[in-house]
């Protein structure tokens, strides 16, 4: 006997309960006619993940309750179809000073117009970007339901990273584990998930299906990559990454069943009583794994596409300087939106090199985007004229550099206001860490595409994109000179980034150790880094928290970004 299970690896929109419900209905109906009798939707699929403080609104929970009824009614005529839907349930008791949660992160099993089983998430993560204990209380009971003679144990995301929920499901009779998830992407997360789930199936002796979300939501991205594991930990199936998919897994029930790899059949094992236990073998298509650079590129493209698309912007606008950061952001934006929805503006200063003009024009032509040149020289001279008396007797310094950056930010925001396109900022993680960016200048905008991409990785991604054309928008979009010339803000004569910063290979490693992994300055020095470099970089990280608090939201691609993962006080005397 074969049970066909469909994983609805779909892109849901936070707060669009009607739209999300319809996606579930359409997918489940189609899957049923294709022979599926169990459909798994991701964690909190009905409302989208994560809804954050929307969970605190009673009207939001009521809308979710109504949408669940809509799904149940719409699918009631599909005999034998079980659909697992993620949604919030319950409320809280609140005063202005105290809140007591009575709300659950739920999964309901719908069949023929009824909720035949329900499960409340037991393990509530409260680290990195997660804040689930703010909204939910933990469940304490397993959930096992029967589909066509197979007993399915239901878990929600974090539950599967711990021993007890899966063990309790097995003790309650589960023969197969179904895990619905909303697990944000970061570099290496996909392999980490599979390895963790492999440990879970090997501990329980049960096969497992991991149903995952896909899409961008503010600063986080969900890459899909749903998968299935057999009870021995072997990969049985895997959905593609960074795209919606109706992912099908066949579950073969019997004493002997062929494994998808072509290995010899594995017989059922004997129980203590000597009777043969029935085994379940999973099979399906296995999508290829991507490289680090490929995964990063697809994550950034998806993050841009969904942020702009879900928020209703008609297109994107960015300052194209002839440098590598803006070139990379342009390539990402075109891959995400298409050339017709991206506009670039070159805003030369008195210090802009001729090659920057040439390379910016070349890049825009390669990408097929609108390109305009608006000199900031008249505005810069006007500012200096207005401040002449105040600045008399002083030397040129970062003040004049910042004026130029702020003129550019003002022009871009004016174009954004007039025509509706969102300004994409082009600063990278190395700059955000050290404050090598201008508040209300190059930080002005609506979405920070490479905010979590270190400068060394910027170069790697540029070279990867020149070697690949994943969205068919043009091969080798970034002129080679943009990649090879020394990076510069071009805000003073003969300026380079390395005039005031350590080499990026050194800088990025110090940032990673200190910011992403919480190593102390002394630990980093002991690892072989020069004390002067470590002290300079860590000092800059501390000093520039006030800037980062005012920066636009940006895409998270590491396990710790300057966003919800990073909550450091601005007023802070700690120095270790």
Secondary structure as the mmCIF struct_conf table of DSSP 4:
data_model
#
loop_
_struct_conf.conf_type_id
_struct_conf.id
_struct_conf.beg_label_comp_id
_struct_conf.beg_label_asym_id
_struct_conf.beg_label_seq_id
_struct_conf.end_label_comp_id
_struct_conf.end_label_asym_id
_struct_conf.end_label_seq_id
STRN STRN1 UNK A 2 UNK A 9
TURN_TY1_P TURN_TY1_P1 UNK A 14 UNK A 15
HELX_RH_AL_P HELX_RH_AL_P1 UNK A 17 UNK A 33
TURN_TY1_P TURN_TY1_P2 UNK A 34 UNK A 35
BEND BEND1 UNK A 37 UNK A 37
STRN STRN2 UNK A 38 UNK A 41
TURN_TY1_P TURN_TY1_P3 UNK A 43 UNK A 47
BEND BEND2 UNK A 49 UNK A 49
HELX_RH_3T_P HELX_RH_3T_P1 UNK A 52 UNK A 56
HELX_RH_AL_P HELX_RH_AL_P2 UNK A 58 UNK A 74
TURN_TY1_P TURN_TY1_P4 UNK A 75 UNK A 77
BEND BEND3 UNK A 78 UNK A 78
TURN_TY1_P TURN_TY1_P5 UNK A 79 UNK A 80
STRN STRN3 UNK A 82 UNK A 94
BEND BEND4 UNK A 96 UNK A 97
STRN STRN4 UNK A 99 UNK A 111
TURN_TY1_P TURN_TY1_P6 UNK A 112 UNK A 113
STRN STRN5 UNK A 114 UNK A 120
BEND BEND5 UNK A 127 UNK A 127
TURN_TY1_P TURN_TY1_P7 UNK A 128 UNK A 129
HELX_RH_3T_P HELX_RH_3T_P2 UNK A 132 UNK A 134
TURN_TY1_P TURN_TY1_P8 UNK A 135 UNK A 135
STRN STRN6 UNK A 144 UNK A 147
TURN_TY1_P TURN_TY1_P9 UNK A 148 UNK A 149
STRN STRN7 UNK A 150 UNK A 156
HELX_RH_3T_P HELX_RH_3T_P3 UNK A 157 UNK A 161
BEND BEND6 UNK A 162 UNK A 162
HELX_RH_AL_P HELX_RH_AL_P3 UNK A 163 UNK A 171
TURN_TY1_P TURN_TY1_P10 UNK A 172 UNK A 173
BEND BEND7 UNK A 175 UNK A 175
STRN STRN8 UNK A 176 UNK A 180
TURN_TY1_P TURN_TY1_P11 UNK A 187 UNK A 188
HELX_RH_AL_P HELX_RH_AL_P4 UNK A 189 UNK A 204
TURN_TY1_P TURN_TY1_P12 UNK A 205 UNK A 205
STRN STRN9 UNK A 207 UNK A 211
STRN STRN10 UNK A 214 UNK A 217
TURN_TY1_P TURN_TY1_P13 UNK A 218 UNK A 219
STRN STRN11 UNK A 220 UNK A 223
STRN STRN12 UNK A 224 UNK A 224
STRN STRN13 UNK A 227 UNK A 229
TURN_TY1_P TURN_TY1_P14 UNK A 231 UNK A 232
BEND BEND8 UNK A 233 UNK A 233
STRN STRN14 UNK A 235 UNK A 238
HELX_LH_PP_P HELX_LH_PP_P1 UNK A 239 UNK A 240
STRN STRN15 UNK A 241 UNK A 241
BEND BEND9 UNK A 242 UNK A 243
STRN STRN16 UNK A 245 UNK A 254
BEND BEND10 UNK A 255 UNK A 255
STRN STRN17 UNK A 256 UNK A 257
TURN_TY1_P TURN_TY1_P15 UNK A 260 UNK A 261
BEND BEND11 UNK A 262 UNK A 262
HELX_LH_PP_P HELX_LH_PP_P2 UNK A 263 UNK A 265
STRN STRN18 UNK A 266 UNK A 267
HELX_LH_PP_P HELX_LH_PP_P3 UNK A 268 UNK A 269
STRN STRN19 UNK A 270 UNK A 270
TURN_TY1_P TURN_TY1_P16 UNK A 272 UNK A 273
BEND BEND12 UNK A 274 UNK A 274
HELX_LH_PP_P HELX_LH_PP_P4 UNK A 275 UNK A 275
STRN STRN20 UNK A 276 UNK A 276
HELX_LH_PP_P HELX_LH_PP_P5 UNK A 277 UNK A 278
STRN STRN21 UNK A 279 UNK A 283
STRN STRN22 UNK A 286 UNK A 286
HELX_LH_PP_P HELX_LH_PP_P6 UNK A 287 UNK A 291
HELX_RH_AL_P HELX_RH_AL_P5 UNK A 292 UNK A 310
TURN_TY1_P TURN_TY1_P17 UNK A 311 UNK A 312
BEND BEND13 UNK A 314 UNK A 314
STRN STRN23 UNK A 316 UNK A 319
BEND BEND14 UNK A 322 UNK A 323
HELX_RH_AL_P HELX_RH_AL_P6 UNK A 324 UNK A 337
HELX_RH_3T_P HELX_RH_3T_P4 UNK A 339 UNK A 341
STRN STRN24 UNK A 342 UNK A 346
TURN_TY1_P TURN_TY1_P18 UNK A 350 UNK A 351
HELX_RH_AL_P HELX_RH_AL_P7 UNK A 354 UNK A 367
TURN_TY1_P TURN_TY1_P19 UNK A 368 UNK A 368
STRN STRN25 UNK A 370 UNK A 373
HELX_RH_AL_P HELX_RH_AL_P8 UNK A 377 UNK A 386
TURN_TY1_P TURN_TY1_P20 UNK A 387 UNK A 387
HELX_RH_AL_P HELX_RH_AL_P9 UNK A 388 UNK A 391
TURN_TY1_P TURN_TY1_P21 UNK A 392 UNK A 393
HELX_LH_PP_P HELX_LH_PP_P7 UNK A 394 UNK A 396
HELX_RH_AL_P HELX_RH_AL_P10 UNK A 398 UNK A 419
HELX_LH_PP_P HELX_LH_PP_P8 UNK A 421 UNK A 421
STRN STRN26 UNK A 422 UNK A 425
HELX_RH_AL_P HELX_RH_AL_P11 UNK A 429 UNK A 434
TURN_TY1_P TURN_TY1_P22 UNK A 435 UNK A 435
BEND BEND15 UNK A 437 UNK A 437
TURN_TY1_P TURN_TY1_P23 UNK A 439 UNK A 443
BEND BEND16 UNK A 445 UNK A 446
STRN STRN27 UNK A 447 UNK A 448
TURN_TY1_P TURN_TY1_P24 UNK A 449 UNK A 452
HELX_RH_AL_P HELX_RH_AL_P12 UNK A 455 UNK A 467
TURN_TY1_P TURN_TY1_P25 UNK A 470 UNK A 471
BEND BEND17 UNK A 472 UNK A 473
BEND BEND18 UNK A 475 UNK A 476
BEND BEND19 UNK A 478 UNK A 478
HELX_RH_AL_P HELX_RH_AL_P13 UNK A 480 UNK A 484
BEND BEND20 UNK A 485 UNK A 485
HELX_LH_PP_P HELX_LH_PP_P9 UNK A 486 UNK A 487
BEND BEND21 UNK A 491 UNK A 492
TURN_TY1_P TURN_TY1_P26 UNK A 493 UNK A 494
HELX_RH_3T_P HELX_RH_3T_P5 UNK A 497 UNK A 499
TURN_TY1_P TURN_TY1_P27 UNK A 500 UNK A 500
BEND BEND22 UNK A 501 UNK A 501
HELX_RH_AL_P HELX_RH_AL_P14 UNK A 504 UNK A 511
HELX_RH_PI_P HELX_RH_PI_P1 UNK A 512 UNK A 516
BEND BEND23 UNK A 517 UNK A 517
HELX_RH_AL_P HELX_RH_AL_P15 UNK A 521 UNK A 526
TURN_TY1_P TURN_TY1_P28 UNK A 527 UNK A 528
HELX_RH_AL_P HELX_RH_AL_P16 UNK A 531 UNK A 543
TURN_TY1_P TURN_TY1_P29 UNK A 544 UNK A 544
HELX_RH_AL_P HELX_RH_AL_P17 UNK A 545 UNK A 548
TURN_TY1_P TURN_TY1_P30 UNK A 549 UNK A 550
BEND BEND24 UNK A 551 UNK A 551
HELX_LH_PP_P HELX_LH_PP_P10 UNK A 552 UNK A 553
STRN STRN28 UNK A 554 UNK A 554
BEND BEND25 UNK A 558 UNK A 560
BEND BEND26 UNK A 562 UNK A 563
TURN_TY1_P TURN_TY1_P31 UNK A 564 UNK A 565
BEND BEND27 UNK A 570 UNK A 571
#
